[in-house]
Amino acid sequence: MLLSQQEADAKDLGKVKSIRGNNSIQMVLENDLGDYYKVYRDGKKIWEGSKEEFVDNNLEPDYYYNYKIGVYKNNKLIDIISHKVKTKDKNLNKKKQEEHVYAQETDIVTTIGQDYVTLEWEPIPDDDGIYEVYRDGEFLASVNSTSYTDTTVKNGEDYLYEIVAKKEVSAKQKKQIEEYIKNNQVDISELDKEQLFKDTVDEHFSLQ
């Protein structure tokens, strides 16, 4: 099942967009969720107001922050959205010069509503522009965008999501793997060998 960008957007109801800097995170709430918002970072209220845009400054680089956003309408709390996002690494440009750094440096941003989880990630180099999304080891969907919304979740359950990009390792690394298999007489199928040449990104979190 391949989801197009239009189909993916149709599912992305109530999600939070974030723009990440080294020391700041800007959040924008979409779809007119409410008329008043309260933002908490790691359990502490840091902002409240009617604007659908907020910037959290003076943050540490390369660090995950957990936000909870209370959504109010007519003075009533109608939703609580959890948003987990990581500030950028100020040394990332230097690290990108190293081979396959994307496998370790790609961050997954998670937005959790009452009955959905939205995953967003930066583009991962791959061979066909299609990402495979897994939950707890089971295939969910193939998408040609860098986001996916899971609407089959339950609050309080733990889920392990994995985004798989089909990108072969470098010719040098491929040769090293082939030599290791040959020298150690490892009995391996072509399918298993293909998996050795695939890079993945995964993120684990609880819905609460």
C-alpha positions in Angstrom: 0.0 0.0 0.0 1.7 3.2 -1.2 0.3 6.4 0.2 0.6 9.5 -1.9 1.4 13.0 -0.5 -2.3 14.0 -0.9 -3.5 10.9 1.0 -0.9 11.4 3.7 -1.9 15.0 4.2 -5.6 14.0 4.4 -4.7 11.9 7.5 -2.5 14.6 9.1 -5.3 16.1 11.1 -4.4 18.2 14.2 -0.7 17.8 13.9 2.0 20.3 14.9 4.6 21.5 12.5 8.0 22.3 14.0 10.9 24.3 12.7 14.1 23.2 14.4 17.2 25.3 15.1 20.3 24.6 17.1 18.9 26.5 20.1 15.2 27.0 19.3 12.1 25.1 18.3 9.2 26.9 16.5 5.8 25.1 16.7 2.8 25.9 14.5 -0.5 24.3 15.2 -2.6 23.6 12.1 -6.3 23.3 11.2 -7.6 25.8 13.8 -7.6 23.3 16.6 -8.8 25.7 19.3 -8.9 29.3 20.4 -6.4 29.1 23.3 -3.3 27.0 24.0 -1.1 26.1 26.9 2.4 24.7 26.1 4.4 22.6 28.6 7.9 21.5 28.2 9.0 18.6 30.3 6.1 19.2 32.7 6.6 23.0 33.1 4.3 25.5 31.5 6.3 27.8 29.3 3.7 29.7 27.3 0.0 30.2 26.9 -2.1 32.4 24.5 -4.4 32.4 21.5 -1.7 32.4 18.8 -1.2 29.2 16.8 2.5 29.8 16.7 5.1 29.6 19.4 9.0 29.8 19.6 10.9 28.1 22.4 14.3 29.7 22.7 17.6 29.2 24.6 17.6 25.4 24.2 20.5 23.0 24.1 21.6 21.8 20.7 21.2 18.1 19.7 18.7 17.4 22.5 15.2 15.9 22.6 12.4 18.0 24.2 9.0 16.7 25.2 6.1 19.1 24.8 2.4 18.8 25.8 0.0 21.3 24.3 -3.4 21.8 25.9 -5.9 22.9 23.3 -8.9 24.9 24.6 -12.1 26.0 22.9 -14.7 28.3 24.7 -12.6 27.9 27.9 -12.8 24.1 27.8 -9.9 21.7 27.4 -10.7 19.7 24.3 -7.4 18.0 23.5 -3.9 17.3 24.7 -1.2 16.9 22.0 2.2 15.5 22.8 5.1 16.6 20.6 8.6 15.2 20.8 11.3 17.0 18.8 15.0 17.3 18.8 17.1 20.5 18.3 19.6 20.4 15.5 23.2 19.4 16.1 25.4 22.5 15.5 28.2 20.1 14.2 25.9 18.3 11.8 27.3 19.8 8.6 30.8 18.6 9.6 29.4 15.1 10.4 27.6 14.9 7.1 30.9 14.6 5.4 31.3 11.2 7.0 29.9 8.2 5.2 26.3 7.1 6.0 25.9 9.8 8.6 22.2 10.0 7.7 21.5 6.7 9.3 22.6 7.9 12.7 21.7 11.6 12.4 18.1 11.6 11.0 15.7 12.6 13.7 12.1 11.5 13.9 9.6 14.1 15.2 6.5 12.6 16.9 3.2 14.2 17.5 0.7 12.3 19.6 -3.1 13.1 19.8 -5.9 11.2 21.5 -6.2 8.7 18.7 -3.3 9.2 16.3 0.5 9.4 16.1 2.2 11.4 13.4 5.8 10.7 12.5 7.9 13.2 10.5 11.5 12.8 9.5 14.1 14.5 7.3 14.8 13.0 3.9 16.9 9.9 4.0 18.9 9.0 0.9 17.4 6.0 -0.7 17.2 4.3 -4.1 13.5 4.7 -5.0 12.1 7.6 -2.9 9.8 5.3 -1.0 9.9 4.7 2.7 8.5 1.7 4.5 6.9 2.2 7.9 6.8 -0.5 10.5 5.2 -0.7 14.0 6.5 -3.3 16.4 8.1 -5.2 13.5 4.9 -5.3 11.4 4.6 -3.5 8.1 2.1 -0.6 8.1 2.6 1.2 4.8 4.9 2.5 2.0 4.9 6.3 1.6 6.6 8.6 -0.9 6.6 11.5 1.6 8.6 12.2 4.8 5.6 11.8 7.2 3.0 9.2 8.2 0.0 9.3 10.5 -1.0 6.1 12.4 -4.7 6.3 13.4 -4.9 2.7 14.9 -3.1 3.4 18.2 -4.3 3.1 21.8 -3.4 5.4 24.6 -1.0 3.9 27.2 0.4 1.4 24.7 4.1 1.3 23.9 5.0 1.2 20.2 8.3 0.9 18.3 8.2 2.6 14.9 10.8 2.0 12.2 11.3 4.0 9.0 13.2 1.9 6.4 14.9 3.5 3.5 16.3 1.1 0.9 19.7 2.5 0.3 22.7 0.2 -0.4 25.8 0.8 1.5 28.9 2.0 -0.3 30.8 -0.3 -2.6 33.7 -0.4 0.0 31.4 -1.5 2.8 29.6 -3.9 0.5 33.0 -5.5 -0.3 33.9 -5.8 3.3 30.6 -7.5 4.1 31.1 -9.9 1.2 34.6 -10.7 2.4 33.4 -11.3 5.9 30.7 -13.7 4.7 33.2 -15.6 2.6 36.1 -15.7 5.1 33.8 -16.9 7.9 31.8 -19.2 5.7 28.6 -17.6 6.9 25.5 -19.3 5.5 23.3 -16.5 4.4 20.5 -16.1 1.9 20.3 -13.4 -0.8 17.3 -11.9 1.1 19.4 -11.7 4.4 22.3 -10.3 2.5 20.0 -7.6 1.1 19.0 -6.7 4.6 22.6 -6.1 5.5 22.8 -3.4 2.8 19.8 -1.5 4.1 19.9 1.5 6.5 17.1 2.1 9.0 16.0 4.8 11.4 13.8 4.0 14.4 12.2 5.8 17.3 10.6 4.4 20.5 8.1 6.2 22.7 5.1 5.7 24.9 1.6 7.1 24.3 0.3 8.6 27.6 
